[in-house]
Amino acid sequence: MPVYPFNIQVGPLQITGYGIMMMVGFLVGGWLIALELERRRLNRDYSSDIIFAALIGGVVGAKLWYVVLTQDPGALFSRGGLVWYGGFLGGVVAVLFNGWRLGVPARWTMQIMPPALAAAYALGRVGCFLVGDDYGGPTDLPWAVAFPRGLPPSTAGNLAAFHVVVPAGLDPATVLAVHPTQLYEVLLMFLAFTILWKLRTKDWGTGALFGVYLMMAGVERFFVEILRAKDDRFFAGFTAAQVMSVTIVLVGAMIFLKLRGAGQAPTAGYLSATLGKTVK
């Protein structure tokens, strides 16, 4: 089944499906964080502070990571060129820094964000599907998808450039059906969101839930990368993202083990400015 980019032209401005879904992801993430803050009778306004910091830090981090990978400084000023792990790290640093500036304990920021992070990531991957980016290798499965105008198109030539094995003798311009790995990630991260949403009420130490999120996100990305069409398999056949995934899983396990029995963090100051005392 061929899938073509979803774009909206408004005068000289082109709005892409990825841009739309990224915006939706931030809005849904902010809404979920606000719901959790309200449930705990904490300052609901902190959700907008988190989203603003995540947007700025995420875009900057994603751009810088892409520049490091491609050695192309000019990509800083292009519309494309975003790497998720760079965006994730940049967003985390910006959010934690902003929380520190407001006097919010980092553990509370780590506690209220995980379900929103999983949901926002899943929605962002819908955007990748809508523009034909980050797909997998060739397959004849019933749900295989071809991207004739993807980023780049899923042609035999482009897949070969990713060091993906394609049938011999094919015209490089032949468009091939591939694994829709974007949709695999959508399904897996919505499942992660569902689990995290239920686990958020567990009486663990404040911030331990972030460790669970990291482990889930790392495992999900590691296995999806096996099917991805990638040209950065530098580490004994593993991609840079897989190496980062293993690191994130280990960090997540350390955070969970350290905070699981650490009790509840204080909420005085800005975090409790609006609704007062927290509830479990």
LOMARMAR-570870 format. One record per residue (C-alpha): residue number from 1; residue in three letters; z, y, x. Coordinates in pm, 1 decimal. Last residue first. Example, Ala and Ser with C-alpha at 12.3 -4.5 7.8 and 13.67 -1.06 7.14 Angstrom:
<recs>
2|ser|714.0|-106.0|1367.0
1|ala|780.0|-450.0|1230.0
</recs>
This chain:
<recs>
280|lys|4722.0|1004.7|-181.7
279|val|4813.0|1356.4|-292.5
278|thr|4805.5|1679.5|-99.3
277|lys|5026.1|1981.6|-169.6
276|gly|4860.5|2318.5|-217.9
275|leu|4542.0|2377.4|-410.6
274|thr|4392.3|2680.3|-240.5
273|ala|4536.5|2724.5|107.5
272|ser|4587.6|2354.4|179.8
271|leu|4317.3|2323.2|446.8
270|tyr|4364.6|2682.0|561.6
269|gly|4728.1|2642.5|657.5
268|ala|4934.5|2324.5|622.7
267|thr|4763.7|1984.3|595.8
266|pro|4959.6|1765.1|840.0
265|ala|4807.5|1428.9|944.4
264|gln|4901.2|1115.2|752.5
263|gly|5014.2|802.0|934.2
262|ala|4896.6|678.6|1274.6
261|gly|4860.3|313.4|1173.8
260|arg|4482.0|301.0|1146.6
259|leu|4436.7|586.4|1393.0
258|lys|4406.6|408.9|1728.7
257|leu|4241.3|91.4|1602.7
256|phe|3988.9|288.2|1397.0
255|ile|3908.1|532.4|1676.0
254|met|3859.1|252.8|1929.3
253|ala|3635.7|55.8|1691.8
252|gly|3426.1|365.0|1624.3
251|val|3385.9|434.2|1995.8
250|leu|3267.3|75.9|2048.0
249|val|3021.7|99.6|1757.0
248|ile|2896.8|435.4|1885.8
247|thr|2829.6|295.6|2232.7
246|val|2640.4|0.1|2087.4
245|ser|2431.0|239.5|1879.6
244|met|2356.3|459.6|2182.5
243|val|2211.1|157.3|2362.9
242|gln|2015.7|76.0|2048.1
241|ala|1887.5|433.7|2022.2
240|ala|1765.6|423.3|2383.8
239|thr|1565.0|116.4|2290.0
238|phe|1645.9|-233.8|2410.3
237|gly|1391.3|-447.1|2595.7
236|ala|1606.3|-482.4|2908.2
235|phe|1694.5|-111.6|2885.4
234|phe|1372.8|91.2|2877.9
233|arg|1243.1|18.7|2529.9
232|asp|1134.2|379.9|2471.7
231|asp|793.2|330.2|2309.3
230|lys|912.4|254.4|1957.0
229|ala|761.7|98.7|1645.0
228|arg|1083.8|0.5|1467.4
227|leu|1160.1|-362.0|1381.0
226|ile|1437.6|-420.3|1634.0
225|glu|1552.4|-62.2|1577.1
224|val|1668.7|-164.2|1228.9
223|phe|1925.0|-394.3|1392.2
222|phe|2084.5|-132.1|1616.0
221|arg|2070.6|137.6|1347.2
220|glu|2275.8|-61.8|1099.2
219|val|2531.6|-174.0|1360.2
218|gly|2584.8|182.9|1480.7
217|ala|2614.0|331.6|1133.2
216|met|2865.4|69.5|1021.6
215|met|3080.5|102.1|1335.0
214|leu|3071.1|480.7|1318.8
213|tyr|3167.5|480.8|950.2
212|val|3465.2|252.2|1013.0
211|gly|3586.3|481.7|1291.9
210|phe|3555.1|779.4|1058.0
209|leu|3776.6|596.4|809.5
208|ala|4060.4|600.7|1063.0
207|gly|4082.4|980.4|1031.7
206|thr|4418.2|995.8|852.0
205|gly|4602.1|667.4|904.8
204|trp|4519.5|401.4|650.5
203|asp|4636.1|399.2|289.8
202|lys|4296.0|307.6|152.9
201|thr|4150.3|561.9|-91.1
200|arg|3844.3|630.9|127.1
199|leu|3763.6|257.2|131.4
198|lys|3578.8|272.9|-200.5
197|trp|3353.1|559.1|-94.7
196|leu|3308.5|393.2|244.3
195|ile|3176.0|75.4|82.2
194|thr|2933.1|259.0|-145.0
193|phe|2817.9|482.5|141.9
192|ala|2753.8|178.8|363.1
191|leu|2539.7|28.6|85.9
190|phe|2355.5|359.2|61.2
189|met|2317.2|333.4|438.7
188|leu|2160.7|-11.7|421.2
187|leu|1919.3|74.4|141.2
186|val|1796.7|398.3|296.9
185|glu|1777.2|232.1|638.2
184|tyr|1545.6|-37.5|507.2
183|leu|1350.1|239.9|337.2
182|gln|1285.4|415.3|670.0
181|thr|1197.4|78.1|823.0
180|pro|891.6|60.2|598.2
179|his|756.2|-234.8|801.2
178|val|388.4|-178.7|870.8
177|ala|43.7|-197.5|709.2
176|leu|-229.8|-117.2|958.6
175|val|-484.9|165.4|968.2
174|thr|-781.8|76.2|1186.6
173|ala|-869.6|366.2|1418.9
172|pro|-804.7|158.0|1732.8
171|asp|-1079.3|-84.7|1615.5
170|leu|-918.1|-426.8|1626.6
169|gly|-1022.2|-673.5|1895.4
168|ala|-681.6|-829.1|1946.2
167|pro|-429.3|-815.6|1662.8
166|val|-147.5|-564.8|1738.2
165|val|155.6|-604.7|1965.0
164|val|364.9|-287.2|1966.4
163|his|377.8|-101.6|2298.2
162|phe|417.8|230.8|2110.6
161|ala|66.2|317.1|2232.1
160|ala|-44.8|-8.1|2069.8
159|leu|94.0|124.2|1741.4
158|asn|-106.8|444.0|1781.4
157|gly|-429.3|256.2|1850.6
156|ala|-383.0|5.3|1569.6
155|thr|-331.0|292.4|1327.9
154|ser|-5.8|379.6|1154.1
153|pro|-81.4|752.2|1141.7
152|pro|149.5|959.9|1367.7
151|leu|340.2|1115.8|1199.9
150|gly|167.8|956.8|901.8
149|arg|-173.9|1034.6|760.8
148|pro|-300.1|680.2|700.4
147|phe|59.2|552.7|660.5
146|ala|37.2|188.3|552.4
145|val|326.0|14.1|373.9
144|ala|442.9|-348.2|374.7
143|trp|635.9|-450.5|61.7
142|pro|457.2|-784.9|18.7
141|leu|515.1|-879.1|385.2
140|asp|203.5|-877.5|603.4
139|thr|365.8|-693.0|893.4
138|pro|276.7|-441.4|1163.5
137|gly|562.3|-262.9|1345.9
136|gly|809.2|-19.6|1198.7
135|tyr|807.2|333.1|1058.8
134|asp|980.5|641.6|1199.4
133|asp|757.4|900.7|1028.6
132|gly|523.0|878.9|731.7
131|val|606.3|1216.3|572.2
130|leu|768.6|1079.0|254.3
129|phe|927.4|790.3|446.6
128|cys|1104.4|1029.9|682.1
127|gly|1229.3|1224.7|380.0
126|val|1376.0|907.7|230.2
125|arg|1546.9|868.6|567.6
124|gly|1721.4|1201.7|508.9
123|leu|1859.0|1071.0|179.9
122|ala|2014.5|773.0|357.2
121|tyr|2161.7|999.2|625.0
120|ala|2315.1|1228.3|361.9
119|ala|2476.7|932.9|184.6
118|ala|2627.2|790.6|505.2
117|leu|2755.2|1128.5|624.0
116|ala|2903.7|1207.8|282.3
115|pro|3097.8|880.5|278.2
114|pro|3229.1|953.0|632.0
113|met|3330.6|1322.8|600.4
112|ile|3679.3|1336.7|446.2
111|gln|3875.3|1147.4|710.8
110|met|3714.8|1286.3|1026.4
109|thr|3776.8|1642.0|907.1
108|trp|4134.7|1544.7|834.6
107|arg|4177.4|1395.8|1181.5
106|ala|4038.0|1708.1|1343.5
105|pro|4334.1|1908.2|1211.6
104|val|4211.8|2222.8|1031.7
103|gly|4316.4|2548.5|1201.6
102|leu|4004.4|2739.3|1101.8
101|arg|3873.4|2756.6|1458.6
100|trp|3962.5|2388.6|1505.7
99|gly|3758.6|2306.2|1196.5
98|asn|3466.9|2507.8|1335.3
97|phe|3487.7|2315.8|1661.5
96|leu|3506.5|1983.8|1476.4
95|val|3202.4|2073.0|1266.1
94|ala|2998.5|2198.1|1562.3
93|val|3079.2|1893.7|1778.7
92|val|3002.5|1652.6|1494.4
91|gly|2675.2|1829.4|1411.6
90|gly|2554.4|1825.3|1771.0
89|leu|2642.5|1456.3|1803.2
88|phe|2464.3|1367.7|1479.0
87|gly|2163.8|1586.0|1550.1
86|gly|2122.7|1432.7|1893.5
85|tyr|2155.8|1086.1|1741.8
84|trp|1898.4|1174.7|1475.7
83|val|1626.7|1305.8|1705.0
82|leu|1422.6|1602.7|1579.7
81|gly|1081.1|1701.7|1717.0
80|gly|895.0|1874.8|1439.4
79|arg|872.4|2238.2|1335.5
78|ser|811.2|2357.4|1691.8
77|phe|1016.1|2614.0|1886.3
76|leu|1241.5|2378.5|2079.7
75|ala|941.0|2152.3|2132.7
74|gly|820.9|2395.7|2401.4
73|pro|1087.2|2258.0|2634.1
72|asp|893.7|1926.3|2657.6
71|gln|1076.7|1676.3|2881.0
70|thr|1023.6|1424.7|2599.6
69|leu|1371.6|1270.0|2586.8
68|val|1559.7|1582.8|2695.3
67|val|1358.4|1800.1|2455.4
66|tyr|1428.7|1557.1|2170.4
65|trp|1802.4|1565.8|2244.4
64|leu|1795.1|1947.4|2246.6
63|lys|1617.6|1959.5|1910.1
62|ala|1853.2|1714.9|1739.5
61|gly|2157.4|1898.2|1878.8
60|val|2034.1|2239.0|1762.7
59|val|1945.8|2107.1|1415.9
58|gly|2276.4|1924.6|1379.4
57|gly|2492.6|2207.5|1512.3
56|ile|2348.2|2459.8|1268.5
55|leu|2342.0|2230.0|965.2
54|ala|2674.4|2063.6|1047.6
53|ala|2846.2|2402.9|1082.6
52|phe|2715.6|2519.6|744.5
51|ile|2799.1|2186.6|579.7
50|ile|3154.7|2180.0|713.8
49|asp|3234.0|2536.8|608.9
48|ser|3086.5|2466.0|263.6
47|ser|3318.1|2165.1|225.8
46|tyr|3620.5|2365.6|344.8
45|asp|3598.5|2568.5|25.9
44|arg|3754.0|2277.3|-165.1
43|asn|4093.3|2351.0|-8.3
42|leu|4294.7|2033.1|-52.8
41|arg|4421.0|1868.4|-369.9
40|arg|4334.9|1519.3|-238.8
39|arg|4089.0|1462.1|-518.4
38|glu|3958.3|1815.9|-472.1
37|leu|3892.0|1757.3|-103.6
36|glu|3716.6|1430.9|-189.5
35|leu|3497.0|1597.2|-451.1
34|ala|3414.0|1882.8|-211.4
33|ile|3308.7|1632.1|54.9
32|leu|3080.6|1460.6|-195.9
31|trp|2925.0|1794.2|-299.6
30|gly|2868.3|1898.6|59.8
29|gly|2695.5|1569.7|137.6
28|val|2480.0|1602.7|-172.8
27|leu|2372.0|1951.6|-66.7
26|phe|2311.5|1849.5|296.2
25|gly|2107.5|1546.7|190.8
24|val|1908.1|1747.4|-62.6
23|met|1813.3|1993.9|211.4
22|met|1707.2|1707.9|438.7
21|met|1517.9|1560.3|145.6
20|ile|1318.5|1878.6|90.9
19|gly|1245.1|1925.7|460.2
18|tyr|1127.7|1566.4|492.2
17|gly|904.8|1597.4|187.3
16|thr|741.9|1893.9|352.0
15|ile|727.1|2254.4|236.1
14|gln|420.2|2436.3|364.2
13|leu|434.1|2816.1|356.5
12|pro|113.9|3024.8|366.0
11|gly|102.6|3039.5|-15.3
10|val|340.7|2773.4|-142.3
9|gln|194.5|2440.3|-30.4
8|ile|401.3|2136.3|-123.0
7|asn|388.7|1827.3|96.4
6|phe|437.4|1456.9|28.1
5|pro|259.0|1272.3|306.0
4|tyr|37.3|980.1|200.0
3|val|147.1|622.3|139.1
2|pro|-100.6|334.7|153.4
1|met|0.0|0.0|0.0
</recs>
